Amino acid sequence: MRESLQPAYLLHRRPYRESSQLLELLTAEYGRVGAVARGLRRRSRGGSPGALLQPFAPLLVDLSGRGELKTLAGVESGGGLAPLRGDALLSGFYVNELLVRLLHRDDPQPAVFASYAAVLAALADAGPIEPALRRFECELLEALGYAVAFDHDARAGVAVAASGRYLFEPGVGLCAQRTGAEGSSFAGADLLRAAAGDFTGTAGKAAKGVLRSALGELLGERPLRSRQLFLRRRERGGDDH
């Protein structure tokens, strides 16, 4: 395989051997790709491409190799992006961790690539963070085949009623709350607002609870490191996602 200069983003990197790094990239054509970048920590008169390999920055990469781990043959800037700070930065790390944990390697996901670019742009614009994250989570689950139908009672097979209350049941979906059922319930009116794309106020809180359960079902028991960072920030007066 050798693809010349295709759009990509860096999701994660870690040291590899003496002067190289192992990369997790999100590419427009091949989805999540593992690659080795050789010699990034060596000094050179022309500078190192490692300076370009920063999270959240649009890249153009040249990849070679046939195995699961490709070789980074070249990298260029794919355009500027305002740096993320504070909660927006932590949210970016959260989104990256979701993709590394949930996407299979070499599985093309053009819709996810577009959603990722959109959520980064929203975070860089310093607008409301929570609605941007909820939209991304919804789009990611849909691309993976686990779309959440906020307006549908999965067990009864009917529309959500604005006056009802609902629970999210793993493997099933949103279901009307039954007498004596345990767990956090959500107002039907809030779920209907979320179904219409409104992730503000109480609708946003309901969507957050539902989506966290849906994502948790896929992520398993191992906690997200980015969420632990959010919790520490909340203890210092911030918020968590």
C-alpha positions as CSV (number, residue, x, y, z in Angstrom):
1,M,0.0,0.0,0.0
2,R,1.2,3.5,-0.8
3,E,-1.1,6.5,-0.7
4,S,0.3,9.9,-1.5
5,L,-0.8,12.8,0.7
6,Q,-4.2,11.9,2.0
7,P,-6.0,13.9,4.6
8,A,-5.5,12.7,8.2
9,Y,-5.5,13.6,11.9
10,L,-3.3,12.3,14.6
11,L,-5.2,10.6,17.4
12,H,-2.4,9.3,19.5
13,R,1.3,8.7,19.5
14,R,3.9,7.1,21.7
15,P,7.7,6.5,21.6
16,Y,8.9,3.5,19.7
17,R,12.5,2.3,19.9
18,E,15.3,4.8,20.0
19,S,14.1,7.6,17.8
20,S,10.7,6.6,16.3
21,Q,7.0,6.9,17.3
22,L,4.0,4.7,16.9
23,L,1.0,6.7,15.6
24,E,-2.7,6.2,15.5
25,L,-4.1,8.2,12.6
26,L,-7.6,8.9,11.4
27,T,-7.5,9.0,7.6
28,A,-10.2,10.1,5.2
29,E,-9.9,7.0,3.0
30,Y,-8.8,4.1,5.3
31,G,-10.3,5.1,8.7
32,R,-8.1,4.4,11.7
33,V,-4.6,3.5,10.7
34,G,-1.5,2.4,12.7
35,A,1.8,3.8,11.5
36,V,5.4,4.0,12.6
37,A,7.2,7.4,12.1
38,R,10.9,6.7,12.0
39,G,13.6,9.1,13.2
40,L,11.4,11.8,14.5
41,R,13.6,12.5,17.5
42,R,16.8,12.8,15.5
43,R,18.1,16.3,14.9
44,S,18.4,17.3,11.2
45,R,19.4,20.5,9.4
46,G,16.0,20.6,7.7
47,G,14.0,20.0,10.8
48,S,11.9,17.1,11.8
49,P,8.4,16.2,10.5
50,G,7.5,15.5,14.1
51,A,6.8,19.2,14.6
52,L,3.8,18.8,12.3
53,L,2.5,15.7,14.1
54,Q,0.3,17.4,16.6
55,P,-3.2,16.4,17.7
56,F,-6.2,18.2,16.2
57,A,-4.2,19.7,13.3
58,P,-5.2,18.8,9.7
59,L,-2.5,16.7,8.1
60,L,-1.6,15.3,4.7
61,V,0.2,12.0,5.1
62,D,2.0,9.6,2.8
63,L,1.8,6.0,4.0
64,S,3.5,2.9,2.8
65,G,3.5,-0.8,3.6
66,R,1.2,-3.8,3.4
67,G,0.9,-4.9,7.0
68,E,-1.3,-3.7,9.8
69,L,1.4,-1.2,10.8
70,K,2.2,1.2,8.0
71,T,5.2,3.5,7.6
72,L,4.8,7.3,7.5
73,A,6.7,8.2,4.4
74,G,5.8,11.9,4.4
75,V,3.7,14.4,6.2
76,E,2.6,18.0,5.4
77,S,0.3,20.5,7.0
78,G,-3.3,20.2,5.8
79,G,-4.3,23.7,7.0
80,G,-4.5,25.7,10.1
81,L,-6.7,25.1,13.1
82,A,-7.0,27.3,16.2
83,P,-5.4,25.6,19.2
84,L,-7.7,24.1,21.7
85,R,-7.5,25.2,25.4
86,G,-9.1,24.3,28.7
87,D,-12.3,22.3,28.5
88,A,-12.1,22.3,24.6
89,L,-8.7,20.7,24.8
90,L,-9.9,18.0,27.2
91,S,-12.9,17.4,25.0
92,G,-10.6,16.9,22.1
93,F,-8.7,14.3,24.0
94,Y,-12.0,12.6,24.9
95,V,-13.0,12.5,21.2
96,N,-9.6,11.1,20.2
97,E,-9.8,8.4,22.9
98,L,-13.3,7.3,21.8
99,L,-12.0,6.8,18.2
100,V,-8.9,4.9,19.3
101,R,-11.0,2.6,21.5
102,L,-14.0,2.1,19.2
103,L,-12.8,2.2,15.6
104,H,-11.3,-0.9,14.0
105,R,-8.1,-0.4,12.1
106,D,-8.3,-0.1,8.3
107,D,-12.1,0.2,8.3
108,P,-13.1,3.1,6.1
109,Q,-15.3,5.5,8.0
110,P,-15.8,8.7,5.8
111,A,-18.8,9.8,7.9
112,V,-16.7,9.6,11.1
113,F,-13.9,11.6,9.5
114,A,-16.3,14.3,8.5
115,S,-17.9,14.3,12.0
116,Y,-14.4,14.5,13.6
117,A,-13.5,17.5,11.5
118,A,-16.8,19.2,12.4
119,V,-16.4,18.6,16.2
120,L,-12.9,20.0,16.1
121,A,-14.1,23.1,14.3
122,A,-16.8,23.6,16.9
123,L,-14.3,23.2,19.8
124,A,-11.9,25.6,18.1
125,D,-14.6,28.2,17.7
126,A,-15.0,28.4,21.5
127,G,-18.7,27.8,21.3
128,P,-20.8,25.6,23.5
129,I,-18.9,22.4,24.1
130,E,-21.7,20.0,25.3
131,P,-24.0,20.2,22.2
132,A,-20.9,19.6,19.9
133,L,-19.9,16.5,21.9
134,R,-23.5,15.1,21.9
135,R,-23.8,15.5,18.1
136,F,-20.4,13.8,17.6
137,E,-21.3,10.9,19.9
138,C,-24.6,10.4,18.1
139,E,-22.9,10.4,14.7
140,L,-20.2,8.0,15.9
141,L,-22.7,5.6,17.3
142,E,-24.7,5.7,14.1
143,A,-21.6,5.1,11.9
144,L,-20.8,2.1,14.1
145,G,-24.3,0.6,13.7
146,Y,-25.6,1.5,17.2
147,A,-27.6,4.6,16.6
148,V,-29.7,5.9,19.5
149,A,-33.4,6.6,18.6
150,F,-34.3,9.2,21.2
151,D,-37.9,9.3,19.9
152,H,-38.6,5.6,19.9
153,D,-39.7,3.2,22.7
154,A,-37.6,0.2,21.7
155,R,-39.5,-2.4,23.7
156,A,-43.1,-1.3,22.9
157,G,-42.3,-0.3,19.3
158,V,-44.1,3.1,19.6
159,A,-43.1,6.7,19.7
160,V,-41.8,8.3,22.9
161,A,-44.5,10.2,24.7
162,A,-43.7,13.7,25.9
163,S,-45.4,13.0,29.2
164,G,-43.6,9.7,29.8
165,R,-40.4,8.7,31.5
166,Y,-37.9,6.3,29.9
167,L,-34.9,4.2,30.8
168,F,-32.0,3.2,28.6
169,E,-31.7,-0.6,28.5
170,P,-28.3,-2.0,27.2
171,G,-28.8,-4.0,24.1
172,V,-32.4,-2.7,23.7
173,G,-32.6,1.1,23.7
174,L,-35.0,3.5,25.4
175,C,-37.9,1.9,27.0
176,A,-40.8,3.3,29.1
177,Q,-40.1,3.2,32.8
178,R,-42.0,0.4,34.5
179,T,-43.1,0.4,38.1
180,G,-40.3,-0.6,40.4
181,A,-37.6,-0.3,37.6
182,E,-34.3,1.0,38.8
183,G,-31.9,3.3,37.1
184,S,-31.8,6.9,35.9
185,S,-34.9,7.9,33.9
186,F,-35.4,10.6,31.3
187,A,-38.3,12.8,30.6
188,G,-40.0,12.0,27.2
189,A,-40.1,15.7,26.4
190,D,-36.4,16.0,26.8
191,L,-35.8,12.9,24.6
192,L,-38.0,14.3,21.9
193,R,-36.0,17.6,21.9
194,A,-32.8,15.5,21.6
195,A,-34.2,13.6,18.7
196,A,-34.8,16.9,17.0
197,G,-31.1,17.8,17.5
198,D,-31.5,20.1,20.5
199,F,-28.8,19.2,23.0
200,T,-29.2,22.2,25.3
201,G,-30.6,22.5,28.8
202,T,-32.4,19.5,30.2
203,A,-32.5,17.8,26.8
204,G,-28.7,18.0,26.7
205,K,-28.5,16.4,30.1
206,A,-30.8,13.6,29.1
207,A,-28.9,13.0,25.9
208,K,-25.7,12.9,27.8
209,G,-27.0,10.2,30.2
210,V,-28.4,8.1,27.4
211,L,-25.3,8.4,25.2
212,R,-22.9,7.7,28.1
213,S,-24.8,4.4,28.7
214,A,-24.8,3.5,25.0
215,L,-21.0,4.2,24.6
216,G,-20.3,2.4,27.9
217,E,-21.8,-0.7,26.5
218,L,-19.3,-0.6,23.7
219,L,-16.3,0.6,25.7
220,G,-16.5,-2.1,28.4
221,E,-15.2,-1.8,31.9
222,R,-11.9,-0.1,31.2
223,P,-12.4,3.6,32.1
224,L,-11.6,6.4,29.7
225,R,-8.4,8.3,30.7
226,S,-9.8,11.6,29.4
227,R,-12.9,11.2,31.6
228,Q,-10.6,10.8,34.6
229,L,-9.0,14.1,33.6
230,F,-12.4,15.7,33.5
231,L,-13.3,14.4,36.9
232,R,-10.1,16.0,38.3
233,R,-10.9,19.2,36.6
234,R,-14.4,19.1,38.1
235,E,-13.0,18.7,41.6
236,R,-11.1,21.9,40.9
237,G,-14.3,23.7,39.8
238,G,-14.7,22.6,36.1
239,D,-17.2,20.2,34.5
240,D,-16.9,16.7,33.1
241,H,-18.1,15.2,29.9
